[in-house]
Amino acid sequence: MAWFRSLIQVSAIARSSLIKPRSKNTFHIAPTPLFGIAPFSSEPTLETQTQSVTQFSGLGPTKTGDKPRVVVLGTGWAGCRFMKGLDTKIYDVVCVSPRNHMVFTPLLASTCVGTLEFRSVAEPIGRIQPTISQDPGSYFFLSKCIGIDTDEHVVQCETVADGANTLDPWQFKLSYDKLVIALGAEALTFGIHGVKEYGIFLREVHHAQEIRRKLLLNLMLSDVPGISKEEKSRLLHCVVVGGGPTGVEFSGELSDFIIKDVRQRYAHVKDYIHVTLIEANEILSSFDDRLRRYATNQLTKSGVRLVRGIVKDVKAQKIILNDGTEVPYGLLVWSTGVGPSPFVKSLEFPKAPGGRIGIDEWLRVPSVEDVYAIGDCGGFLESTGKPVLPALAQVAERQGKYLAELFNKIGEAGGGHANSAKDVDYGKPFVYKHLGSMASVGSFKALVDLRQSKETKGLSLAGFVSWFIWRSAYLTRVISWRNRFYVATNWATTFVFGRDISRI
Ligand SMILES: Cc1cc2nc3c(=O)[nH]c(=O)nc-3n(C[C@H](O)[C@H](O)[C@H](O)COP(=O)(O)OP(=O)(O)OC[C@H]3O[C@@H](n4cnc5c(N)ncnc54)[C@H](O)[C@@H]3O)c2cc1C
């Protein structure tokens, strides 16, 4: 690729008015269209040879007669559901994301201990929207967005290489007719020192891989001669911070792993391994009292120690709580909710309460043309009178579906190109109806609450039947038949043969 880049590295421009400009970088332009599509015009600067991150022209503005181009930022629940529903006979779609797959997050905790394999919860984007890898005007770019110029209808992107040092990153630009921002959210640390350094979040497949490797490493090291009893206890102390559904489900998975697999296959150290769940308030605060009590009893019965406390500091081998208690750990999983990413915060759009990108009832960013925000990164502006919706897959997915239908309607009415949808009737606004919540608590038990809120009437139950509903519901929600088959096979294999404990 280096030869390719030096071939096209002829000039640079520094673009102004990007919402998040990278003033230091240069912008190198291809002498011929980079992707067979109109390139940006450019002016040379003297900086070309001196910058480590170089910039290239990307896809230029579409012309009348071309298909309008929708640029989608992010391959999460919202972005993927949107792309799946978009009519690609009307639009070209270009997706920019640092990962080429969608993660089926509700089952991610199960991959940390080997109940499921990692590939069972990852759906490649090319399977969700095949056009992206086939049509001449549609692409997926493994990159992150670093700036948005809403006046020019341009996004600026930078490639990601995941630490591989075969290529330096470079930047390029994309013109859009319509922009869908589906950047998700990031784990909250509340500024607590040491969390990012020593804790592991549970949001991506690579996090689950890190957790599984560390857990198995600690199990094996604790079996080696020469290790003291104290060190063994520390190594095998798994601490989960955050008692929301993710923290609880992960604790349940861990306790299942300990009861069914560690006791059998790591019998020498089985008495040393423990799970502690630390929560500042109640666990599972979105569920009602009865279900919360059930979850507390169930977790305690499975050996999970529930601790009410606030983490003050995280060190390499111990956590310090507000009351001064020191909690030594070998594995720390941090799951205390999510908030907007620094990039979302840096975008100069009006913000909804909590710092998400402010949107109206049609999911538009109202202050600019042709920009929409869906999923965890967007929230209704206060002026809409609607609350900011919870950071849930069911919200993101339904917003993606709604927006795809809206775009198809706009496209059919001839409003697909930039600045051309002003007179289109947008129809009904997005309305969210909560379908209920579920959480597994381990030992074939789960909570299912199908009420719209804690106060309303409806089905809410806990136990084995709920666990069966939980599993069936998620099995049917897994995106493709291929992954549905993987998940079902993994569950059956785990049930018959136990979890895979090889540290690969
Ligand atoms: C372990 C876990 C379990 C969960 N369980 C449930 C559940 O049971 N039920 C439920 O309703 N919800 C659940 N959730 C929440 C749910 O997953 C999120 O609400 C949902 O993923 C939000 O979708 P999204 O598309 O907004 O964001 P995400 O799915 O987070 O996707 C964001 C995308 O943006 C990309 N991105 C980030 N920065 C950039 C950038 N600068 N440029 C380009 N792309 C970028 C990311 O790589 C990613 O592809 C769970 C979450 C987790 C982590």
The ligand as a MOL file (V3000), in Angstrom:
LIG
                    3D

  0  0  0     0  0            999 V3000
M  V30 BEGIN CTAB
M  V30 COUNTS 53 58 0 0 0
M  V30 BEGIN ATOM
M  V30 1 C -22.4560 -6.5510 27.1770 0
M  V30 2 C -23.6750 -5.7770 26.7580 0
M  V30 3 C -24.9370 -6.3600 26.8640 0
M  V30 4 C -26.0600 -5.6710 26.4620 0
M  V30 5 N -27.2720 -6.2630 26.5770 0
M  V30 6 C -28.3750 -5.6270 26.1230 0
M  V30 7 C -29.6410 -6.2730 26.1780 0
M  V30 8 O -29.7510 -7.4060 26.6390 0
M  V30 9 N -30.7180 -5.5960 25.7000 0
M  V30 10 C -30.6150 -4.3390 25.1730 0
M  V30 11 O -31.6260 -3.7710 24.7420 0
M  V30 12 N -29.4270 -3.6890 25.1380 0
M  V30 13 C -28.3050 -4.3010 25.5790 0
M  V30 14 N -27.0980 -3.6640 25.5350 0
M  V30 15 C -27.0210 -2.2880 25.0320 0
M  V30 16 C -26.9090 -2.2610 23.5260 0
M  V30 17 O -25.8880 -3.1080 23.0800 0
M  V30 18 C -26.6220 -0.8490 23.0340 0
M  V30 19 O -27.6500 -0.0130 23.4660 0
M  V30 20 C -26.5320 -0.8340 21.5310 0
M  V30 21 O -25.3680 -1.5230 21.1270 0
M  V30 22 C -26.4960 0.5860 20.9910 0
M  V30 23 O -26.3890 0.5050 19.6050 0
M  V30 24 P -25.6260 1.6580 18.8030 0
M  V30 25 O -25.7030 1.2790 17.3730 0
M  V30 26 O -26.1430 2.9780 19.1970 0
M  V30 27 O -24.1300 1.6180 19.3350 0
M  V30 28 P -23.0830 0.4380 19.2850 0
M  V30 29 O -23.7510 -0.8600 19.1090 0
M  V30 30 O -22.1990 0.6480 20.4550 0
M  V30 31 O -22.2690 0.7520 17.9540 0
M  V30 32 C -21.4880 1.9150 17.7990 0
M  V30 33 C -20.6470 1.7530 16.5390 0
M  V30 34 O -19.9510 2.9570 16.2830 0
M  V30 35 C -18.5980 2.6500 15.9610 0
M  V30 36 N -17.7860 3.8420 16.2050 0
M  V30 37 C -17.3870 4.3550 17.3830 0
M  V30 38 N -16.6490 5.4780 17.1770 0
M  V30 39 C -16.5950 5.6630 15.8370 0
M  V30 40 C -15.9980 6.6600 14.9980 0
M  V30 41 N -15.3210 7.7060 15.4950 0
M  V30 42 N -16.1530 6.5500 13.6650 0
M  V30 43 C -16.8680 5.5140 13.1210 0
M  V30 44 N -17.4590 4.5600 13.8770 0
M  V30 45 C -17.3180 4.6330 15.2070 0
M  V30 46 C -18.2940 1.4620 16.8440 0
M  V30 47 O -17.1580 0.7510 16.3940 0
M  V30 48 C -19.5750 0.6650 16.6550 0
M  V30 49 O -19.5100 -0.0670 15.4680 0
M  V30 50 C -25.9420 -4.3380 25.9450 0
M  V30 51 C -24.6950 -3.7520 25.8350 0
M  V30 52 C -23.5670 -4.4650 26.2240 0
M  V30 53 C -22.2090 -3.8180 26.0730 0
M  V30 END ATOM
M  V30 BEGIN BOND
M  V30 1 1 1 2
M  V30 2 1 2 3
M  V30 3 2 2 52
M  V30 4 2 3 4
M  V30 5 1 4 5
M  V30 6 1 4 50
M  V30 7 2 5 6
M  V30 8 1 6 7
M  V30 9 1 6 13
M  V30 10 2 7 8
M  V30 11 1 7 9
M  V30 12 1 9 10
M  V30 13 2 10 11
M  V30 14 1 10 12
M  V30 15 2 12 13
M  V30 16 1 13 14
M  V30 17 1 14 15
M  V30 18 1 14 50
M  V30 19 1 15 16
M  V30 20 1 16 17
M  V30 21 1 16 18
M  V30 22 1 18 19
M  V30 23 1 18 20
M  V30 24 1 20 21
M  V30 25 1 20 22
M  V30 26 1 22 23
M  V30 27 1 23 24
M  V30 28 2 24 25
M  V30 29 1 24 26
M  V30 30 1 24 27
M  V30 31 1 27 28
M  V30 32 2 28 29
M  V30 33 1 28 30
M  V30 34 1 28 31
M  V30 35 1 31 32
M  V30 36 1 32 33
M  V30 37 1 33 34
M  V30 38 1 33 48
M  V30 39 1 34 35
M  V30 40 1 35 36
M  V30 41 1 35 46
M  V30 42 1 36 37
M  V30 43 1 36 45
M  V30 44 2 37 38
M  V30 45 1 38 39
M  V30 46 1 39 40
M  V30 47 2 39 45
M  V30 48 1 40 41
M  V30 49 2 40 42
M  V30 50 1 42 43
M  V30 51 2 43 44
M  V30 52 1 44 45
M  V30 53 1 46 47
M  V30 54 1 46 48
M  V30 55 1 48 49
M  V30 56 2 50 51
M  V30 57 1 51 52
M  V30 58 1 52 53
M  V30 END BOND
M  V30 END CTAB
M  END
